[in-house]
């Protein structure tokens, strides 16, 4: 007699409506406008460097790796206004999940953030149970569920919440700015290398270069075609300000610089910021001035586009010596953020 398939597991319990004063359900496309408005209300008070806009949320709902019906929650007040949200994102074979959330400032300090974190932890455990992980991985070598959260150093209320839930800081990052008035560094590529604007024909080659360049970086996971497409189609991405350095003999991408510009942030801060979202150089091309040439070229492009500041973020323990390079090129640290981790053994 044929055995019946196992029934699907029960869904991870939503945050408690009675305890939080909110009604909870998963997000869908009809929620995007109100969801983005919730995040924007929170950003007015907390002043993060960056926050998700409607176009970002639309991308999130399109992901094939994360099911919005299971990986998102929105909490609504009695008038149907969203006052809190949480989500979990994970690559199918990744060794960690990432948590994102916010609570309307008028609804903070009511235990809602704690309730969202508890839900995120439960959903992370479930994702690790559901995802197959890398092929042929013995069960005893399967990764232990791990949830990673990011926050800016200035957000002390989040620090207290994360610490109370057992999260620990595992990495620090520096946001760095470089004013663009005055002299700019020269672009000086070694013979046999050429600098090109990053057009669609170079997207896949740049993705492969990124995965190669970042395979020795802490916490980095390879980006597949979908993830890279989302990077290239990011609403803030500026293709005209993004470049690659190519080896003329082999056609291989030696390094790349991917830039964004946020007009909303420019209006709020009073200055225009050309942001280097990603910068990477393959090992065999390091030490040949590729990174400095990419950054110098970006500065010139930023100035031509009417921007005031060049900026980027760097892992404080980056193994390639990137921090020293940025300091040498005139960048200075203006803000710090950190990654918090919690290992989640089986309940």
C-alpha positions as CSV (number, residue, x, y, z in Angstrom):
1,X,0.0,0.0,0.0
2,X,1.3,3.4,-1.0
3,X,2.2,5.7,1.8
4,X,0.5,9.1,1.8
5,X,2.7,12.2,1.6
6,X,3.4,14.0,4.9
7,X,1.0,16.8,5.6
8,X,2.5,20.3,5.2
9,X,3.7,21.8,8.5
10,X,1.6,24.2,10.3
11,X,2.4,27.9,9.5
12,X,4.6,29.8,11.9
13,X,2.3,31.5,14.3
14,X,1.7,35.2,13.6
15,X,2.4,37.8,16.4
16,X,-0.4,37.8,19.0
17,X,-3.2,40.2,18.1
18,X,-4.3,40.6,21.7
19,X,-0.8,41.3,23.1
20,X,0.2,43.7,20.3
21,X,-3.2,45.4,19.6
22,X,-2.7,44.7,15.9
23,X,-4.2,42.3,13.4
24,X,-1.6,40.4,11.4
25,X,-1.4,38.9,8.0
26,X,1.0,38.4,5.1
27,X,1.7,41.3,2.8
28,X,0.5,41.4,-0.8
29,X,0.7,43.7,-3.8
30,X,-2.3,45.7,-2.7
31,X,-0.5,46.7,0.4
32,X,2.6,48.2,-1.2
33,X,1.5,51.9,-1.0
34,X,0.4,51.7,2.7
35,X,3.4,49.5,3.5
36,X,5.8,52.0,2.0
37,X,4.0,54.8,3.9
38,X,4.6,53.0,7.2
39,X,8.3,52.7,6.5
40,X,8.5,56.4,5.4
41,X,6.7,57.5,8.7
42,X,9.3,55.6,10.7
43,X,12.2,57.0,8.6
44,X,11.1,60.6,9.4
45,X,11.7,59.9,13.1
46,X,14.7,57.5,12.9
47,X,16.5,59.1,10.0
48,X,18.2,56.0,8.5
49,X,20.7,56.4,5.8
50,X,18.5,54.3,3.4
51,X,15.0,52.8,3.7
52,X,12.8,50.8,1.4
53,X,10.5,52.6,-1.0
54,X,7.4,51.3,-2.9
55,X,9.5,50.1,-5.8
56,X,11.8,48.1,-3.5
57,X,8.8,46.4,-1.9
58,X,7.4,45.5,-5.3
59,X,10.7,43.7,-6.0
60,X,10.6,41.9,-2.7
61,X,7.1,40.6,-3.6
62,X,8.5,39.3,-6.9
63,X,11.3,37.1,-5.4
64,X,11.2,33.5,-6.3
65,X,13.3,32.6,-3.3
66,X,11.1,34.1,-0.6
67,X,7.4,33.5,-0.5
68,X,5.6,36.7,0.6
69,X,2.7,34.6,1.9
70,X,5.0,33.0,4.4
71,X,8.0,35.3,4.8
72,X,6.2,38.7,5.5
73,X,3.9,40.0,8.1
74,X,2.0,43.3,8.4
75,X,0.2,44.4,11.5
76,X,-2.9,46.6,11.1
77,X,-4.7,48.8,13.6
78,X,-8.5,48.9,13.9
79,X,-8.7,51.4,11.1
80,X,-6.8,49.1,8.7
81,X,-3.6,51.2,8.8
82,X,-0.4,49.1,8.8
83,X,1.6,50.0,12.0
84,X,4.4,47.4,11.9
85,X,5.9,44.9,9.5
86,X,8.5,42.1,9.5
87,X,10.0,39.9,6.8
88,X,12.7,37.2,6.5
89,X,14.8,36.6,3.4
90,X,17.1,33.7,2.7
91,X,18.9,32.1,-0.2
92,X,17.9,28.4,-0.5
93,X,21.4,27.1,0.2
94,X,22.5,30.1,2.4
95,X,23.9,29.7,5.9
96,X,21.8,32.5,7.3
97,X,18.5,34.3,7.0
98,X,18.1,38.1,7.1
99,X,15.5,39.9,9.1
100,X,13.9,43.3,8.3
101,X,11.2,45.2,10.2
102,X,9.9,48.5,11.5
103,X,7.3,49.7,13.9
104,X,5.4,53.0,13.5
105,X,6.9,55.4,16.0
106,X,3.5,56.0,17.6
107,X,3.2,52.3,18.3
108,X,6.7,51.7,19.7
109,X,7.5,50.5,23.2
110,X,4.4,48.2,23.3
111,X,6.2,44.9,22.7
112,X,5.5,44.8,19.0
113,X,9.2,44.7,18.0
114,X,9.7,41.8,20.3
115,X,6.7,40.0,18.8
116,X,8.1,40.5,15.3
117,X,11.5,39.2,16.3
118,X,9.9,36.1,17.8
119,X,8.0,35.5,14.5
120,X,11.2,36.1,12.5
121,X,13.1,33.5,14.6
122,X,10.3,31.0,14.1
123,X,10.2,31.6,10.4
124,X,14.0,31.3,10.1
125,X,13.9,27.9,11.8
126,X,11.2,26.9,9.3
127,X,13.1,28.1,6.3
128,X,16.2,26.1,7.3
129,X,13.9,23.0,7.6
130,X,12.3,23.7,4.3
131,X,15.3,24.6,2.2
132,X,17.3,21.7,0.7
133,X,20.6,23.4,1.1
134,X,23.7,22.6,-1.0
135,X,23.6,19.3,-2.8
136,X,24.9,16.1,-1.1
137,X,25.4,17.9,2.2
138,X,25.3,15.3,5.1
139,X,22.6,16.0,7.6
140,X,25.2,16.4,10.4
141,X,26.9,19.2,8.3
142,X,23.7,21.1,7.6
143,X,24.0,24.7,8.8
144,X,22.4,25.6,12.1
145,X,19.6,28.2,11.6
146,X,21.0,31.7,12.0
147,X,19.2,35.0,11.8
148,X,21.1,38.2,10.9
149,X,19.9,41.8,11.5
150,X,21.4,45.1,10.6
151,X,21.1,48.4,12.3
152,X,22.8,51.8,12.4
153,X,24.8,52.6,15.6
154,X,22.7,55.6,16.4
155,X,19.5,53.5,16.8
156,X,20.0,52.7,20.5
157,X,16.4,51.4,21.0
158,X,17.1,48.7,18.4
159,X,20.3,47.7,20.2
160,X,18.5,47.2,23.4
161,X,15.8,45.1,21.7
162,X,18.3,42.9,19.9
163,X,20.4,42.3,22.9
164,X,17.4,41.4,25.0
165,X,16.5,38.7,22.5
166,X,20.0,37.1,22.6
167,X,21.5,38.7,19.4
168,X,25.2,39.6,19.4
169,X,27.2,42.1,17.3
170,X,29.3,40.1,14.8
171,X,30.5,42.9,12.5
172,X,30.9,46.6,12.2
173,X,30.6,48.7,9.0
174,X,31.7,52.3,8.2
175,X,29.7,54.6,5.9
176,X,32.3,56.9,4.3
177,X,32.0,60.2,2.4
178,X,34.3,62.0,0.1
179,X,33.5,65.6,-0.9
180,X,33.8,66.2,-4.6
181,X,34.8,69.9,-4.7
182,X,38.4,70.6,-5.4
183,X,40.8,68.3,-7.0
184,X,39.9,64.7,-7.9
185,X,42.2,61.7,-8.3
186,X,43.3,60.6,-11.8
187,X,42.1,57.4,-13.5
188,X,45.3,55.5,-14.2
189,X,44.8,51.9,-15.5
190,X,47.6,49.5,-16.2
191,X,48.3,48.6,-19.8
192,X,46.0,45.9,-21.1
193,X,43.0,47.1,-19.0
194,X,40.1,49.2,-20.2
195,X,37.3,51.0,-18.4
196,X,33.8,50.6,-19.8
197,X,30.3,51.8,-18.7
198,X,28.3,48.9,-17.3
199,X,25.7,48.2,-20.0
200,X,23.3,45.2,-20.3
201,X,25.8,43.3,-22.5
202,X,28.2,43.2,-19.5
203,X,25.7,42.3,-16.8
204,X,26.3,38.6,-16.6
205,X,30.1,39.0,-16.8
206,X,29.9,41.5,-14.0
207,X,27.8,39.1,-11.9
208,X,30.5,36.4,-12.3
209,X,33.2,38.8,-11.4
210,X,31.3,39.9,-8.3
211,X,30.8,36.3,-7.1
212,X,34.5,35.6,-7.7
213,X,35.7,38.9,-6.0
214,X,33.5,38.4,-3.0
215,X,34.1,34.7,-2.3
216,X,36.6,35.6,0.4
217,X,34.5,38.3,2.0
218,X,32.9,37.6,5.4
219,X,29.1,37.0,5.2
220,X,28.9,37.2,1.4
221,X,26.8,34.7,-0.6
222,X,26.9,34.2,-4.4
223,X,24.3,36.2,-6.4
224,X,22.3,34.2,-8.9
225,X,20.8,35.6,-12.1
226,X,17.6,36.7,-10.3
227,X,19.4,38.5,-7.5
228,X,21.7,40.2,-10.0
229,X,18.8,41.2,-12.1
230,X,17.2,42.9,-9.1
231,X,20.6,44.7,-8.5
232,X,20.7,46.0,-12.0
233,X,17.0,46.9,-11.9
234,X,17.1,48.5,-8.5
235,X,15.1,51.8,-8.7
236,X,18.2,53.8,-7.5
237,X,20.7,52.1,-9.9
238,X,22.5,54.5,-12.2
239,X,23.9,52.6,-15.2
240,X,25.6,55.8,-16.5
241,X,27.6,56.0,-13.3
242,X,28.5,52.3,-13.1
243,X,31.6,50.8,-14.7
244,X,33.7,47.7,-15.2
245,X,37.4,47.3,-15.9
246,X,38.0,44.6,-18.6
247,X,41.1,42.7,-19.5
248,X,41.6,43.5,-23.2
249,X,43.5,40.2,-23.9
250,X,40.9,37.8,-22.3
251,X,37.7,39.8,-22.2
252,X,37.4,39.0,-18.5
253,X,36.0,41.5,-16.1
254,X,38.8,42.4,-13.7
255,X,36.7,44.7,-11.4
256,X,33.5,46.7,-11.3
257,X,31.8,49.7,-9.6
258,X,28.0,49.8,-9.3
259,X,26.6,53.2,-8.4
260,X,23.2,54.4,-7.2
261,X,21.6,57.8,-6.5
262,X,18.7,58.5,-4.2
263,X,16.9,61.7,-5.1
264,X,14.7,61.5,-2.0
265,X,17.7,61.3,0.3
266,X,19.3,64.3,-1.6
267,X,16.2,66.4,-0.9
268,X,16.1,65.4,2.7
269,X,19.8,66.0,3.4
270,X,20.5,69.0,1.2
271,X,23.3,67.4,-0.8
272,X,23.5,65.0,-3.7
273,X,25.3,61.7,-3.0
274,X,26.8,59.3,-5.6
275,X,26.8,56.0,-3.8
276,X,29.1,53.1,-4.7
277,X,26.8,50.2,-3.9
278,X,29.3,47.5,-4.9
279,X,33.0,47.5,-5.7
280,X,35.0,44.4,-6.4
281,X,38.2,43.3,-7.9
282,X,39.1,39.7,-8.8
283,X,42.1,38.3,-6.9
284,X,44.4,38.0,-9.9
285,X,44.0,41.7,-10.7
286,X,44.4,43.1,-7.2
287,X,47.4,45.4,-6.6
288,X,47.2,46.8,-10.2
289,X,45.2,50.0,-9.3
290,X,41.8,48.6,-10.6
291,X,39.9,49.6,-7.5
292,X,41.4,53.1,-7.3
293,X,40.8,53.7,-11.0
294,X,37.2,52.6,-10.7
295,X,36.6,55.0,-7.7
296,X,38.4,57.9,-9.4
297,X,36.3,57.4,-12.5
298,X,33.2,57.3,-10.4
299,X,34.1,60.6,-8.7
300,X,34.5,62.3,-12.1
301,X,31.1,60.8,-13.3
302,X,29.4,62.0,-10.0
303,X,30.7,65.5,-10.5
304,X,29.5,65.5,-14.2
305,X,26.1,64.4,-12.9
306,X,25.9,67.3,-10.5
307,X,26.7,65.4,-7.3
308,X,28.4,66.8,-4.2
309,X,29.7,63.8,-2.3
310,X,31.0,60.3,-3.2
311,X,30.0,57.7,-0.6
312,X,30.3,53.9,0.1
313,X,30.2,51.4,3.0
314,X,33.0,49.2,4.0
315,X,33.3,46.2,6.3
316,X,35.7,47.3,9.1
317,X,37.6,44.0,8.8
318,X,37.6,43.8,5.0
319,X,40.4,41.4,4.1
320,X,41.4,43.2,0.9
321,X,42.6,46.4,2.7
322,X,39.7,48.4,1.2
323,X,39.5,50.7,4.2
324,X,43.1,51.9,3.8
325,X,42.5,52.5,0.1
326,X,39.4,54.6,0.8
327,X,41.2,56.7,3.4
328,X,44.0,57.3,1.0
329,X,41.5,58.5,-1.6
330,X,40.0,61.0,0.8
331,X,37.0,59.2,2.2
332,X,36.2,59.7,5.9
333,X,33.9,57.7,8.1
334,X,30.6,59.6,8.9
335,X,28.4,56.8,10.3
336,X,28.7,53.2,11.7
337,X,26.4,50.3,11.5
338,X,26.6,46.7,12.7
339,X,25.4,43.2,12.0
340,X,23.8,41.2,14.8
341,X,23.5,37.4,14.7
342,X,21.5,34.9,16.7
343,X,22.0,31.1,16.3
344,X,18.7,29.3,16.6
345,X,19.0,25.7,17.7
346,X,16.0,23.5,17.3
347,X,13.3,24.2,19.8
